[in-house]
């Protein structure tokens, strides 16, 4: 009987209820993409129907209808909860009584969109401070070049190439870093640090070219013991678990593989920089260059001549090599201007560029990371169908981050980045190797400048704590990820259940990447390697996808209707007024709520799972930011009580 009377009261009073007037402005405001406050909430078959509302004042009736429908208030509340809410409204004071934005009619969407962009910028700055990596000189130098250079942006594959060649430890990598800007190549006062080809973009005036750093070339007259001593090749570090015969064979092949990479760089170069030290001991290399590359311009640069006055005297001994020596210093920059003048004078006749400017299409970068000796370089070589990097059973073979351009059969371009193996920080510190420390930094930097990260794990090895640390870094950086299980051929007696059980184990131990797809492959047998590119293309599209505001708000509304935010002990409940996607790469969503503190970490994780299940975004992290509404006080000031979401780890959540 009471219910029917309440329903009649609502029917009789609803005809006299007028919509609240919106604020008058010179420019009309955008309205929230919700149904009008007086509209009845849509019927949801999975919700328990609520009892009819009790008689109330027109203002409270509008607020009640808005909370049930347009303001995502969740499932309809019973009559007792409604009176509790009415008492809370009365306790809120004059601001609650006079606030017309509570029903969603007067909220400024443009202002909230602008505030969302500011929240994303603050989060990006915070993450850069948290995950700071030393030296960003290359990015600064590139920005200066883009502002000062008047030349067109030419694709990397159409630029002329300049190869740097010489014996080990003569300063090739130091000169490479000076030419390209920053610390791209690892420079340590020990021979044999550089092994693979390392490419970098450089310019002098309006002339742009690619510089190739190579490993040291060892003359054939040296014995195997002398080569190992000169290259400082160890027989113990990274050799655990490798049979003695394989160990000796890998060490014996290392110098020849380094020289093979250097020869490949010289073959594709237009100009060759022959770098020598203070001792004229490279007669054999000079004869080899004259014999095989007489059609190319060879510039002999005598490095480590810091004094301009004494440089000419130091270079006199090198006339015997048959080239005109030029004294330079890669550290101080002495003579590098004259060197670049000679290089550019030869490159001006290069006809590799037809004058067509590079298409500004976005080229995704895929970084291949993981622990040492899991097959990262083998995967890169299998993808590009050539021996781009040195592959050896010796851990730590790759040291620099190697960039390689790659084009699929359908014409899609990618940049593949091979990285050094990342060991535990304690293990790196105990080893005391400066080279390994710099290699790990470059691996982290490769993750930062990539769009998709292929986390490689070995099939027979268990998921370790270090794998989880790398996965945590990928999630913090906001990169899309593909988990690659390499050496899948080593698993005996495989079947469909093996894949299922293995995936369950990976999901359990890498919970932070439970959204990442898993690819099983064998790089040495060239089995299913192409699936890595297919999966990377899929997750990169999801990372760049933008969800429509109306669809996003509908998903959030259904999620809150299915599971409303819990009430606090004081009876307060969180409400979401508006949601927008403020950024992509990774997708970042900003929730405007009444009080961000009313949404617990558990509920935020629930909201993230609902967004993934209803809106997709596989293979990419998503970030949720929760912004409290600015509540004006009696003096007109605002209290911006904003809390970031669990889209980043809890230790990184700060009040803004």
C-alpha positions as CSV (number, residue, x, y, z in Angstrom):
1,X,0.0,0.0,0.0
2,X,2.8,2.4,0.9
3,X,4.6,1.5,-2.4
4,X,1.5,2.3,-4.5
5,X,1.0,5.6,-2.7
6,X,4.7,6.5,-3.3
7,X,4.3,5.7,-6.9
8,X,1.2,7.9,-7.2
9,X,3.0,10.7,-5.5
10,X,5.8,10.5,-7.9
11,X,3.4,10.5,-10.9
12,X,1.5,13.5,-9.6
13,X,4.6,15.5,-8.7
14,X,6.6,14.7,-11.8
15,X,4.4,16.8,-14.1
16,X,5.1,19.8,-12.0
17,X,8.9,19.3,-11.9
18,X,10.8,21.7,-14.1
19,X,14.3,21.1,-15.3
20,X,17.0,23.1,-13.5
21,X,18.1,26.2,-15.5
22,X,21.6,26.0,-16.9
23,X,24.1,28.8,-16.4
24,X,24.0,31.5,-19.0
25,X,27.2,32.2,-20.9
26,X,28.3,34.0,-23.9
27,X,29.4,30.8,-25.5
28,X,27.2,27.6,-25.2
29,X,28.8,24.8,-23.2
30,X,29.1,21.2,-24.4
31,X,26.7,18.9,-22.5
32,X,27.6,15.6,-21.0
33,X,26.8,12.6,-23.3
34,X,24.2,11.3,-20.9
35,X,20.4,11.1,-21.1
36,X,18.5,14.1,-19.5
37,X,18.2,13.9,-15.7
38,X,14.4,13.4,-15.8
39,X,14.7,10.4,-18.1
40,X,14.1,7.0,-16.6
41,X,17.1,4.8,-16.2
42,X,17.4,2.1,-18.9
43,X,16.2,-1.3,-18.0
44,X,19.0,-3.7,-17.1
45,X,17.8,-7.3,-16.9
46,X,20.8,-8.3,-14.7
47,X,19.9,-5.7,-12.0
48,X,17.5,-6.3,-9.2
49,X,14.6,-3.9,-9.5
50,X,14.4,-1.4,-6.7
51,X,11.3,-0.3,-4.8
52,X,9.7,3.0,-5.9
53,X,10.9,6.2,-4.5
54,X,9.3,8.0,-1.6
55,X,7.7,11.4,-2.0
56,X,10.3,14.1,-2.0
57,X,11.0,17.7,-3.0
58,X,11.3,18.5,-6.7
59,X,15.1,19.3,-6.3
60,X,15.8,16.1,-4.5
61,X,13.7,14.1,-7.1
62,X,15.9,15.5,-9.9
63,X,19.0,14.7,-8.0
64,X,17.7,11.2,-7.3
65,X,16.9,10.5,-11.0
66,X,20.3,11.9,-12.1
67,X,22.1,9.7,-9.6
68,X,20.2,6.6,-10.8
69,X,20.7,7.3,-14.5
70,X,22.9,10.0,-15.9
71,X,25.4,10.3,-13.1
72,X,26.3,6.6,-12.9
73,X,25.0,6.4,-9.3
74,X,24.9,2.6,-9.7
75,X,22.0,0.4,-8.9
76,X,18.9,2.0,-7.5
77,X,18.9,2.4,-3.7
78,X,16.1,1.4,-1.4
79,X,14.0,3.9,0.5
80,X,16.1,3.7,3.7
81,X,19.3,4.4,1.9
82,X,17.6,7.3,0.2
83,X,16.7,9.0,3.5
84,X,20.3,8.5,4.6
85,X,21.5,10.2,1.5
86,X,19.1,13.0,2.1
87,X,20.5,13.5,5.5
88,X,24.0,13.6,4.1
89,X,22.9,16.2,1.5
90,X,21.6,18.3,4.3
91,X,24.9,18.0,6.2
92,X,26.9,19.1,3.2
93,X,25.8,22.7,3.8
94,X,25.0,25.6,1.5
95,X,27.3,24.4,-1.3
96,X,25.4,21.2,-1.8
97,X,22.1,22.9,-1.6
98,X,23.0,25.5,-4.2
99,X,25.0,23.4,-6.6
100,X,23.3,22.8,-9.9
101,X,26.3,21.0,-11.4
102,X,25.5,17.9,-9.2
103,X,22.9,16.8,-11.7
104,X,25.3,16.9,-14.6
105,X,23.4,19.7,-16.4
106,X,25.8,22.6,-15.8
107,X,29.2,20.8,-15.9
108,X,31.7,22.4,-18.3
109,X,33.0,19.6,-20.5
110,X,35.6,21.7,-22.2
111,X,37.1,22.6,-18.9
112,X,37.2,19.0,-17.8
113,X,38.9,18.0,-21.1
114,X,41.5,20.6,-20.6
115,X,42.1,19.5,-17.0
116,X,42.4,15.9,-18.3
117,X,45.2,16.9,-20.6
118,X,47.0,18.7,-17.7
119,X,46.7,15.6,-15.6
120,X,48.3,13.5,-18.3
121,X,51.1,16.0,-18.7
122,X,51.7,15.9,-14.9
123,X,51.8,12.1,-14.9
124,X,54.3,12.1,-17.8
125,X,56.6,14.5,-16.1
126,X,56.4,12.4,-12.9
127,X,57.2,9.1,-14.7
128,X,60.2,10.7,-16.4
129,X,61.5,11.7,-13.0
130,X,60.9,8.3,-11.5
131,X,62.5,6.4,-14.5
132,X,65.2,8.9,-15.3
133,X,67.9,7.6,-17.6
134,X,71.2,9.6,-17.9
135,X,72.0,11.5,-21.1
136,X,69.4,12.8,-23.4
137,X,72.0,14.7,-25.5
138,X,71.0,13.0,-28.7
139,X,67.4,14.1,-28.5
140,X,68.4,17.7,-27.7
141,X,70.9,17.7,-30.6
142,X,68.2,16.3,-32.9
143,X,65.8,19.1,-31.9
144,X,68.5,21.7,-32.6
145,X,69.2,20.2,-36.0
146,X,65.5,20.2,-36.9
147,X,65.3,23.9,-36.1
148,X,68.5,25.0,-37.8
149,X,68.8,22.6,-40.8
150,X,67.1,23.6,-44.0
151,X,67.5,20.2,-45.7
152,X,64.6,17.9,-46.2
153,X,64.2,14.9,-43.9
154,X,65.6,12.0,-45.9
155,X,64.8,8.4,-45.1
156,X,67.6,6.5,-43.4
157,X,67.9,3.9,-46.2
158,X,68.5,6.7,-48.8
159,X,71.2,8.5,-46.9
160,X,74.8,8.0,-47.9
161,X,76.9,5.9,-45.5
162,X,80.2,6.6,-43.8
163,X,81.9,3.7,-42.2
164,X,84.5,4.0,-39.4
165,X,87.0,1.2,-39.5
166,X,90.3,0.5,-37.7
167,X,92.0,-1.6,-35.1
168,X,90.5,-2.2,-31.6
169,X,90.8,0.6,-29.1
170,X,91.8,3.4,-31.4
171,X,88.8,5.6,-30.7
172,X,86.2,4.6,-33.3
173,X,83.2,4.7,-30.9
174,X,84.3,8.0,-29.4
175,X,84.4,9.5,-32.9
176,X,81.0,7.9,-33.6
177,X,79.5,9.5,-30.5
178,X,80.9,12.9,-31.4
179,X,79.5,12.7,-35.0
180,X,75.9,11.5,-34.1
181,X,75.6,13.3,-30.7
182,X,75.1,11.8,-27.3
183,X,76.5,8.5,-26.1
184,X,75.1,6.0,-28.6
185,X,78.1,3.7,-28.5
186,X,79.7,2.4,-25.4
187,X,83.1,3.9,-24.9
188,X,85.4,2.2,-22.4
189,X,89.2,2.1,-22.2
190,X,89.5,-1.5,-23.1
191,X,89.6,-3.2,-26.5
192,X,86.9,-5.3,-28.1
193,X,83.9,-3.4,-26.6
194,X,82.1,-2.8,-29.9
195,X,81.1,-5.9,-31.8
196,X,78.1,-5.3,-34.0
197,X,77.5,-2.5,-36.5
198,X,75.9,0.6,-35.0
199,X,74.2,3.1,-37.1
200,X,73.6,6.8,-36.3
201,X,72.4,9.8,-38.2
202,X,74.7,12.8,-38.5
203,X,74.9,16.1,-40.4
204,X,77.4,18.8,-41.3
205,X,75.9,22.0,-42.6
206,X,73.1,20.9,-44.9
207,X,74.6,17.5,-45.7
208,X,73.1,14.6,-43.8
209,X,74.5,11.1,-43.7
210,X,74.6,7.8,-41.8
211,X,77.7,6.9,-39.7
212,X,78.5,3.2,-39.1
213,X,80.5,2.2,-36.0
214,X,82.3,-1.1,-36.3
215,X,84.3,-3.5,-34.2
216,X,88.0,-3.6,-34.3
217,X,89.6,-5.4,-37.3
218,X,92.3,-7.9,-36.3
219,X,95.0,-8.7,-38.8
220,X,95.3,-12.3,-39.9
221,X,99.0,-12.6,-39.0
222,X,98.1,-12.7,-35.3
223,X,97.8,-15.9,-33.4
224,X,94.6,-17.0,-31.7
225,X,96.0,-16.3,-28.3
226,X,97.1,-12.9,-29.4
227,X,93.7,-12.1,-30.8
228,X,92.0,-13.2,-27.6
229,X,94.3,-11.1,-25.5
230,X,93.9,-8.0,-27.7
231,X,90.1,-8.3,-27.7
232,X,90.0,-9.1,-24.0
233,X,87.7,-12.1,-24.6
234,X,87.1,-13.9,-21.4
235,X,86.7,-17.6,-20.9
236,X,84.7,-17.6,-17.7
237,X,82.1,-14.8,-17.6
238,X,78.8,-15.9,-19.1
239,X,80.1,-19.4,-19.7
240,X,78.2,-21.2,-17.0
241,X,76.5,-24.3,-18.3
242,X,78.2,-24.2,-21.6
243,X,80.3,-27.3,-22.5
244,X,84.0,-26.7,-22.9
245,X,84.1,-27.6,-26.6
246,X,81.3,-25.2,-27.4
247,X,82.9,-22.6,-25.2
248,X,86.2,-22.8,-27.1
249,X,84.5,-22.9,-30.5
250,X,82.5,-19.7,-29.7
251,X,85.6,-17.9,-28.5
252,X,87.5,-18.9,-31.7
253,X,84.7,-17.6,-33.9
254,X,84.3,-14.3,-32.2
255,X,87.0,-12.3,-34.0
256,X,86.0,-13.5,-37.4
257,X,82.3,-12.6,-36.7
258,X,83.3,-9.1,-35.6
259,X,85.4,-8.6,-38.8
260,X,82.5,-9.9,-40.9
261,X,80.3,-7.1,-39.4
262,X,83.0,-4.6,-40.2
263,X,83.4,-5.8,-43.8
264,X,79.6,-5.5,-44.3
265,X,79.8,-1.9,-43.1
266,X,82.6,-1.1,-45.5
267,X,80.8,-2.7,-48.4
268,X,77.8,-0.5,-48.1
269,X,79.7,2.7,-47.3
270,X,80.4,5.6,-49.7
271,X,83.2,7.1,-47.7
272,X,85.5,5.1,-45.4
273,X,87.1,6.7,-42.3
274,X,90.3,4.7,-41.5
275,X,91.1,5.5,-37.9
276,X,94.5,4.9,-36.5
277,X,96.2,5.5,-33.2
278,X,99.6,6.7,-32.3
279,X,101.5,3.7,-33.7
280,X,101.7,3.1,-37.5
281,X,100.9,-0.6,-37.3
282,X,98.0,-0.9,-39.7
283,X,99.9,-1.5,-42.9
284,X,98.0,-4.7,-43.5
285,X,94.6,-3.0,-43.1
286,X,95.7,-0.2,-45.4
287,X,96.8,-2.6,-48.1
288,X,93.5,-4.5,-47.8
289,X,91.6,-1.3,-48.3
290,X,93.6,-0.2,-51.3
291,X,93.3,-3.6,-52.9
292,X,89.5,-4.1,-52.4
293,X,88.0,-0.6,-52.1
294,X,90.1,1.6,-54.5
295,X,86.8,2.9,-56.0
296,X,85.8,4.5,-52.7
297,X,87.1,7.6,-50.9
298,X,89.3,6.5,-48.0
299,X,90.2,9.2,-45.4
300,X,93.0,8.4,-42.9
301,X,92.3,10.1,-39.5
302,X,95.0,9.9,-36.9
303,X,93.1,10.0,-33.6
304,X,94.3,11.0,-30.1
305,X,96.0,14.2,-31.4
306,X,94.7,16.6,-28.8
307,X,97.2,19.3,-29.4
308,X,96.7,21.1,-32.8
309,X,100.3,22.3,-32.9
310,X,101.8,18.8,-32.2
311,X,99.2,17.0,-34.3
312,X,101.0,17.5,-37.6
313,X,104.2,16.1,-36.1
314,X,102.4,13.1,-34.7
315,X,100.8,12.3,-38.1
316,X,104.1,12.3,-40.0
317,X,104.7,8.6,-39.3
318,X,101.4,7.7,-41.0
319,X,102.4,8.8,-44.5
320,X,103.9,5.4,-44.9
321,X,100.3,3.9,-45.1
322,X,99.8,5.5,-48.5
323,X,97.1,8.0,-47.5
324,X,97.1,11.6,-46.5
325,X,96.9,11.6,-42.7
326,X,94.6,14.1,-40.9
327,X,95.2,14.6,-37.1
328,X,92.0,14.7,-35.0
329,X,90.9,14.2,-31.5
330,X,87.5,12.5,-30.9
331,X,87.4,13.5,-27.3
332,X,88.2,17.3,-27.7
333,X,86.9,17.7,-31.2
334,X,90.2,18.9,-32.6
335,X,90.3,18.5,-36.4
336,X,86.8,17.0,-36.7
337,X,85.6,20.1,-38.7
338,X,88.3,19.5,-41.4
339,X,87.4,15.8,-41.3
340,X,83.7,16.5,-41.9
341,X,84.6,18.9,-44.7
342,X,86.4,16.1,-46.5
343,X,83.5,13.7,-46.0
344,X,80.9,16.1,-47.2
345,X,82.9,17.1,-50.3
346,X,82.7,13.4,-51.4
347,X,79.1,13.0,-50.4
348,X,77.8,15.9,-52.5
349,X,78.1,13.8,-55.6
350,X,76.1,11.0,-54.0
351,X,72.9,10.2,-56.1
352,X,71.0,8.1,-53.6
353,X,68.3,10.7,-52.9
354,X,65.9,11.7,-55.6
355,X,64.6,14.8,-53.8
356,X,61.3,13.3,-52.6
357,X,60.7,14.1,-48.9
358,X,60.2,11.2,-46.5
359,X,56.6,10.3,-45.8
360,X,55.8,11.4,-42.2
361,X,54.0,8.2,-41.4
362,X,54.5,6.8,-38.0
363,X,57.1,4.0,-37.9
364,X,56.7,1.7,-34.8
365,X,59.8,0.6,-33.0
366,X,60.1,-2.9,-31.5
367,X,62.6,-3.4,-28.7
368,X,63.8,-7.0,-28.1
369,X,64.7,-7.3,-24.4
370,X,65.3,-10.1,-21.9
371,X,67.8,-11.8,-19.7
372,X,71.2,-12.8,-21.2
373,X,71.4,-15.7,-23.6
374,X,67.7,-16.2,-24.3
375,X,68.0,-15.7,-28.1
376,X,67.3,-12.0,-28.7
377,X,69.9,-11.6,-31.4
378,X,68.8,-14.9,-33.1
379,X,65.2,-13.5,-33.3
380,X,66.4,-10.3,-34.9
381,X,68.5,-12.2,-37.5
382,X,65.6,-14.6,-38.2
383,X,63.3,-11.6,-38.8
384,X,65.5,-9.6,-41.1
385,X,66.8,-12.8,-42.9
386,X,70.5,-11.9,-42.5
387,X,73.3,-12.0,-39.9
388,X,72.7,-8.5,-38.7
389,X,74.1,-9.1,-35.2
390,X,76.6,-11.6,-33.8
391,X,75.0,-14.7,-32.3
392,X,77.1,-16.7,-29.8
393,X,76.3,-19.0,-26.8
394,X,78.5,-16.6,-24.8
395,X,76.3,-14.4,-22.6
396,X,76.8,-10.7,-23.1
397,X,77.7,-10.9,-26.8
398,X,75.5,-8.0,-27.7
399,X,76.5,-4.8,-25.9
400,X,75.1,-1.8,-27.8
401,X,71.4,-1.3,-28.7
402,X,71.3,-2.2,-32.4
403,X,68.7,-0.5,-34.6
404,X,67.6,-2.2,-37.8
405,X,65.0,-1.2,-40.3
406,X,62.6,-3.9,-41.3
407,X,59.8,-4.0,-43.9
408,X,57.2,-6.7,-43.9
409,X,55.8,-8.3,-47.0
410,X,52.8,-6.0,-46.9
411,X,55.0,-2.9,-46.9
412,X,54.7,-2.0,-43.2
413,X,57.9,-0.5,-41.8
414,X,59.3,-1.3,-38.4
415,X,62.4,-0.5,-36.4
416,X,63.8,-3.5,-34.6
417,X,66.1,-2.8,-31.6
418,X,68.3,-5.6,-30.3
419,X,69.5,-5.0,-26.8
420,X,72.0,-6.5,-24.4
421,X,70.9,-9.0,-21.8
422,X,69.7,-7.4,-18.5
423,X,71.0,-9.2,-15.4
424,X,70.2,-8.4,-11.8
425,X,71.5,-5.1,-10.5
426,X,73.4,-6.9,-7.7
427,X,75.1,-9.3,-10.2
428,X,76.1,-6.4,-12.5
429,X,77.5,-4.5,-9.5
430,X,79.4,-7.5,-8.2
431,X,81.0,-8.1,-11.6
432,X,82.3,-4.5,-11.6
433,X,82.2,-4.3,-15.4
434,X,81.6,-0.8,-16.7
435,X,80.8,-2.2,-20.1
436,X,77.9,-4.2,-18.8
437,X,76.6,-1.3,-16.7
438,X,76.5,0.9,-19.8
439,X,74.9,-2.0,-21.8
440,X,72.0,-2.3,-19.3
441,X,71.4,1.5,-19.5
442,X,71.2,1.3,-23.2
443,X,68.7,-1.6,-23.0
444,X,66.5,0.5,-20.7
445,X,66.9,3.5,-23.1
446,X,65.8,1.2,-25.9
447,X,62.6,0.3,-24.0
448,X,61.9,4.0,-23.5
449,X,62.2,4.9,-27.2
450,X,60.3,1.9,-28.4
451,X,56.6,1.4,-29.0
452,X,56.3,-2.3,-28.5
453,X,58.6,-4.4,-26.3
454,X,59.2,-8.1,-27.1
455,X,60.0,-9.7,-23.7
456,X,62.0,-12.8,-24.6
457,X,62.1,-15.7,-22.1
458,X,63.6,-19.1,-22.6
459,X,61.2,-22.0,-22.7
460,X,63.2,-24.5,-20.6
461,X,64.1,-21.8,-18.0
462,X,61.6,-20.9,-15.3
463,X,60.3,-17.3,-14.9
464,X,62.8,-15.6,-12.6
465,X,62.6,-12.5,-10.5
466,X,64.6,-10.7,-13.0
467,X,62.0,-11.4,-15.7
468,X,59.4,-9.8,-13.4
469,X,61.6,-6.8,-12.9
470,X,62.0,-6.3,-16.6
471,X,58.2,-6.7,-17.0
472,X,57.6,-4.2,-14.3
473,X,59.9,-1.7,-16.1
474,X,57.9,-2.2,-19.4
475,X,54.6,-1.5,-17.6
476,X,56.0,1.6,-15.9
477,X,57.2,2.9,-19.3
478,X,53.7,2.4,-20.7
479,X,54.8,0.3,-23.6
480,X,52.9,-2.4,-25.5
481,X,54.3,-5.8,-24.9
482,X,54.5,-9.2,-26.5
483,X,55.8,-12.1,-24.4
484,X,58.0,-14.3,-26.6
485,X,58.8,-17.8,-25.5
486,X,61.9,-18.7,-27.5
487,X,63.5,-22.1,-27.9
488,X,60.1,-23.8,-27.8
489,X,61.6,-26.7,-29.8
490,X,63.6,-27.7,-26.7
491,X,60.3,-28.7,-24.8
492,X,60.0,-32.5,-25.1
493,X,56.7,-34.2,-25.9
494,X,54.7,-31.0,-26.6
495,X,51.0,-31.0,-27.1
496,X,48.0,-28.6,-26.6
497,X,48.0,-29.2,-22.9
498,X,51.7,-28.2,-22.7
499,X,50.9,-24.8,-24.2
500,X,48.0,-24.3,-21.8
501,X,49.9,-25.3,-18.7
502,X,52.9,-23.1,-19.8
503,X,50.7,-20.1,-20.4
504,X,49.1,-20.5,-16.9
505,X,52.5,-20.6,-15.4
506,X,53.6,-17.4,-17.3
507,X,50.4,-15.6,-16.4
508,X,50.8,-16.5,-12.7
509,X,54.4,-15.4,-12.5
510,X,54.1,-12.3,-14.7
511,X,50.8,-11.0,-13.3
512,X,51.8,-7.4,-14.1
513,X,51.7,-8.3,-17.8
514,X,48.5,-10.4,-17.8
515,X,47.2,-8.4,-20.7
516,X,50.2,-9.2,-23.0
517,X,49.8,-11.9,-25.7
518,X,52.2,-14.9,-25.7
519,X,54.0,-16.1,-28.8
520,X,55.9,-19.4,-28.9
521,X,58.7,-19.7,-31.4
522,X,62.1,-21.1,-32.2
523,X,64.6,-18.6,-33.7
524,X,67.2,-21.1,-34.7
525,X,64.7,-23.2,-36.6
526,X,62.9,-20.2,-38.0
527,X,59.6,-21.5,-36.5
528,X,56.7,-19.1,-35.9
529,X,59.1,-16.0,-35.7
530,X,56.8,-14.0,-38.0
531,X,54.1,-14.3,-35.4
532,X,56.1,-11.8,-33.3
533,X,55.6,-9.1,-35.9
534,X,51.9,-9.9,-36.3
535,X,51.3,-9.7,-32.5
536,X,53.4,-6.5,-32.3
537,X,51.3,-4.9,-35.0
538,X,48.1,-5.8,-33.2
539,X,49.2,-4.5,-29.8
540,X,50.6,-1.3,-31.4
541,X,47.3,-0.5,-32.9
542,X,45.6,-1.1,-29.6
543,X,48.1,1.2,-27.9
544,X,47.3,3.9,-30.4
545,X,43.5,3.4,-30.4
546,X,41.2,6.1,-29.1
547,X,37.8,5.2,-27.6
548,X,34.8,7.5,-28.3
549,X,33.7,9.5,-25.4
550,X,30.1,8.3,-25.6
551,X,31.1,4.7,-25.8
552,X,33.6,5.1,-23.0
553,X,31.0,6.7,-20.7
554,X,28.5,3.9,-21.5
555,X,31.1,1.3,-20.6
556,X,31.8,3.0,-17.3
557,X,28.1,3.5,-16.6
558,X,27.4,-0.2,-17.1
559,X,30.5,-1.2,-14.9
560,X,29.3,1.0,-12.0
561,X,25.7,-0.2,-12.4
562,X,26.9,-3.8,-12.1
563,X,29.1,-3.0,-9.1
564,X,28.6,0.3,-7.4
565,X,31.4,1.9,-5.4
566,X,31.2,0.8,-1.8
567,X,30.1,3.2,0.9
568,X,32.4,4.5,3.5
569,X,31.7,4.2,7.2
570,X,30.3,7.7,7.1
571,X,27.8,6.7,4.5
572,X,29.5,8.5,1.5
573,X,29.7,6.8,-1.9
574,X,31.9,7.7,-4.8
575,X,30.2,9.0,-8.0
576,X,31.7,9.3,-11.5
577,X,30.4,12.4,-13.4
578,X,32.4,12.2,-16.6
579,X,35.1,10.1,-18.2
580,X,37.3,10.9,-21.1
581,X,40.4,9.5,-22.9
582,X,43.0,12.1,-22.6
583,X,45.9,10.4,-24.4
584,X,47.1,7.4,-26.4
585,X,50.4,5.5,-26.4
586,X,49.4,4.3,-23.8
587,X,45.6,4.9,-23.5
588,X,45.0,7.1,-20.5
589,X,41.6,7.7,-19.1
590,X,40.6,10.5,-16.7
591,X,37.6,10.0,-14.3
592,X,36.0,13.1,-12.9
593,X,34.5,12.1,-9.6
594,X,33.0,13.7,-6.5
595,X,36.0,12.5,-4.3
596,X,38.9,10.4,-5.6
597,X,39.6,9.1,-2.1
598,X,36.2,7.3,-2.1
599,X,37.5,4.9,-4.8
600,X,39.7,2.2,-3.3
601,X,42.5,0.5,-5.2
602,X,40.4,-2.7,-5.4
603,X,37.6,-0.8,-7.1
604,X,40.1,0.9,-9.5
605,X,41.4,-2.5,-10.5
606,X,37.9,-3.7,-11.1
607,X,37.3,-0.7,-13.4
608,X,40.4,-1.4,-15.3
609,X,39.4,-5.0,-15.8
610,X,35.9,-3.9,-17.0
611,X,37.4,-1.5,-19.5
612,X,39.6,-4.3,-20.9
613,X,36.8,-6.8,-21.1
614,X,34.2,-4.4,-22.6
615,X,36.4,-2.1,-24.7
616,X,39.4,-4.2,-25.5
617,X,43.0,-2.8,-25.4
618,X,44.9,-6.2,-25.4
619,X,48.6,-6.0,-25.3
620,X,48.9,-2.5,-24.0
621,X,48.9,-1.0,-20.5
622,X,46.1,1.5,-19.7
623,X,46.3,4.2,-17.1
624,X,43.4,5.5,-15.1
625,X,43.5,8.9,-13.4
626,X,40.9,10.0,-10.9
627,X,40.2,13.7,-10.5
628,X,38.1,15.1,-7.8
629,X,35.7,17.9,-8.7
630,X,36.9,21.3,-7.6
631,X,34.7,22.3,-4.7
632,X,34.4,26.1,-4.2
633,X,34.3,27.2,-0.6
634,X,32.6,30.3,0.8
635,X,35.6,32.5,-0.2
636,X,35.5,31.3,-3.8
637,X,38.6,29.2,-3.6
638,X,38.8,25.6,-4.8
639,X,40.0,22.4,-3.3
640,X,41.5,20.2,-5.9
641,X,41.7,16.8,-4.2
642,X,43.0,14.6,-7.0
643,X,44.5,11.2,-6.7
644,X,46.0,9.2,-9.5
645,X,45.0,5.7,-10.3
646,X,46.4,2.2,-10.0
647,X,47.3,2.4,-13.7
648,X,50.8,2.9,-12.2
649,X,52.3,1.1,-9.2
650,X,51.0,2.2,-5.8
651,X,54.4,3.6,-4.7
652,X,54.2,6.0,-7.7
653,X,50.8,7.3,-6.8
654,X,51.0,10.8,-5.5
655,X,48.4,13.5,-4.7
656,X,48.5,16.3,-7.3
